[in-house]
Amino acid sequence: MSRRDMSGPVVGSARSDPARDLAASRSQARHTSMLLRMLVRAAILRRGRATSALFAVVVAAAVATAMLTLFVDVQAKLQREFRNYGANIILTSRDGASLPADTLLRVESTLAGRGLVAPFAMVVARTGDGQPIVVAGTDFDRVRQLDRWWSVDSWPSAPQQALIGVRARLAISPGTAAAAATAKKQPFALSFQGHVIHLRSAGTVQTGAAEDSRIYLSLPDFVAWTGVQPSTIEVAANGSAGEVGAVMNQLAQAIPAADVHPVRQIMEGEARVLGKTRATLLAAAVLIILTAALCVLSTLMGWVFDRRRDFAIMKALGASQRLLNGFFAAEAAALGATGAVIGFVVGIGIAAWIGRANFHAPVVPRFSVLPVVVAVSIAVTLVSAILPISLLRRLQPAVILRGE
Amino acid sequence: MFVRLVYESFRRQKRRKLLAGAAITLGVTVATAMIAVATDIGDKINRELRTIGANLLVTPQEDSLDVEIGGVNLKPPSDGAFLDEADLPKIKGTFWHNNITGFAPMLPVNVKLEHDGQPPDVTLLGTYFAKQLSFGKDNFTTGVRTTHPWWRVAGAWPEDNSRDVLLGEKLAVRLGEKSGGELSFSGKHFHVSGILSTGGAEDEQIVAPLAVAQEILGKPGAVRRIYVSALTKPEDALARRDPKSLSGPIYDRWYCSPYPQSIAYQLQEAIPHSHAEQIRQVAQNEGTVLTRIEGLIFLITLAALLASALAVSAAMATAIFERRSEVGLMKALGASKLAVASVFFAEATLLALIGGLAGFAAGGLLARQIGRSIFDSQIGIQPVLLPVVLVVAVLVTFAGSAAAIRRAVQLDPVFALRGDL
């Protein structure tokens, strides 16, 4: 469309262009340019009403985008939170023997970065005064990531350092609890099948469970002392229940010597909480989107009703009902599409903000949501334009123009 | 005259009033339902999180060290201290008894199975399955079926006063036993009522009513440890403080908040010679999960409130905009701006009150429906919320109408009557 067409006369406004020019430009103009001109002018002339209608569509689309994005994303976000519960798969050797030496490597290659792994080896050793105590060898760096709930005052950093469970403190430094607390960093000895190891306490671990009664060593120290290889490997696999199940199958195939089983209470608890949260979110999303759609509907219907004079004039000038329907539909669709795209951008922003504020992690924009939002926006705007038109259709233009 | 104006406006413009009223009702319905869900979601998710198991553990204070690998206890069973079974109902007498959803005592003993050519040493775990207990006038049922909901039994759960036992899944395979069979140990015969599958150490054990384990050990009333499942509040800075260092009102606040620490402290007070502690794996993590979900639903409730406020505003603005000619007529007849505005505000208030009441009732029903279909339990709505919701509905309706009313009264009556603009 040329610049001249844009500034051409519009229904209801008087222009002082020479009549010849006007007639010429009108005869040259194509039918579609007239339609476009009317669309653009309608938006510009009634700026206030058009803006409020657009605002309603933008708000509705933004809310819908944010809700849908969150609904898709919340599962991944909550699964990450649930991984703080630690392992969801445990590999144990059959019949209490040790696992083959390359098991840890094989588990890691099967997992390929989709989770965390920590090996554990355990024996019953004796303290200096002959008391039995469970001693475990593990990889402290891995445990630190896998079992985040361990409350440790200082992690061992050098060889020959041990992590003492809070209840095991008394066993290695006899006396009262107060003495045990001050006896930190004291050297002590443990013996296993005649082999003695001299250790220093680096810190204490408190979990409220079995770990409190144990002493933890680094795996190299443990193996050099006892000659016992890890018998348990704990795996925290990422992903949905289906993905974790697939990882379990792969692990069972890759390591036939081990018994692979899920930590059922973690898996079941996770599934339940995730399911309920998603269902609640879905219910909320449906309610909010319905409300937002209603907001669009009432604003747009008001806007179209408001323009019944335009409608009547066009009809009086001889426009067919089909042309009128097409005009208002095109206008509504343009409004819906524009609003949806702006709303999508705003909605992504809202979702990202909620992700950062609540989950301390960004929410990834889901572009698969965009077509849904655009389609629904256009559908809602179309309905809210067509509904008043079909009501007005029964009226004579003269009645509307008289203002009754 | 004023009352008549408002009354006639409602009588004659039924369709328009109905539309605006419907918008307000829907907005209030959504807002009420979301507020109800948001206030209750913490409790509901907390109960779901109890699926993961007990979050508190009570052990004897002067216990000797546990020597346990892979669920096999190597400590002599009679070694160390015990808790008294008679003290158990006192758990329901603590300050936070309503938050304690269940507890299960455990007593592991070693038994020698009289079975041909099979591993003779097996751990037998004595516990409650679904035991009827009473404290004062309170009657309640507790046991592993509440605290360990992931335990599955093929067959039947034993009665707590019976001599039936459950056989761990893996042990059953090794023994070639099935549900309904017989086991003999400690010189007696026991009926296997079901096969237990837990995915944990119990798969290699026999699980029996507590009385059976006490009888084998020869210590009536003995309990080794108690798993307690409690609804707790996420830990904060106050929770981590040592109760001994707190004084006066701060101590009271610490004591009267359902932190894992303060419930553990109260359990310790209730059961003599005991030591109670949170199981950090469960207690610490449920705090984070709970905070995240509550935060998410809170933000979404804000979004819902915003959306419903916008919907109400839009409906009101449209309703008033359509009545410009009426405003023009009133002004042409000499009504002041104030008089015109007060007619509209009175109508808006009336609409908001009616719509708010209907919406509150509908929202309550909706919340109940959501609670029933998602959580299988009630989501109640506090009647206290009704005045709050009504006030908010009136305010939102006012705010939505204000701009439209201002524009309507500022209009020149001539243009308004001609229908221009």
Interface residues (C-beta under 8 A of the other chain):
Chain A: S52 A56 V59 A60 V63 A66 M67 L70 V74 K77 L78 E81 F82 N84 Y85 G86 T92 G96 M122 V124 Q131 P132 I133 V134 D147 R148 W149 W150 S151 R167 A168 L170 A171 Q206 T207 G208 A209 A210 S213 T232 H261 P262 V263 R264 Q265 I266 E268 G269 R272 V273 K276 T277 A279 T280 L281 A283 A284 L287 I288 L290 T291 A292 L294 C295 S298 T299 M301 G302 F305 D306 R309 I350 I354 A357 N358 F359 G403
Chain B: L19 A23 L26 G27 V30 A33 M34 V37 I41 K44 I45 E48 L49 T51 I52 G53 L57 L65 D66 V67 E68 I69 G70 L74 K75 H148 P149 W150 T198 G199 G200 E277 Q278 I279 R280 Q281 V282 A283 Q284 N285 T288 V289 R292 I293 G295 L296 I297 L299 I300 T301 A303 A304 L306 A307 S308 L310 A311 A314 A315 A317 T318 F321 E322 S325 L366 I370 S373 I374 F375 R418 G419
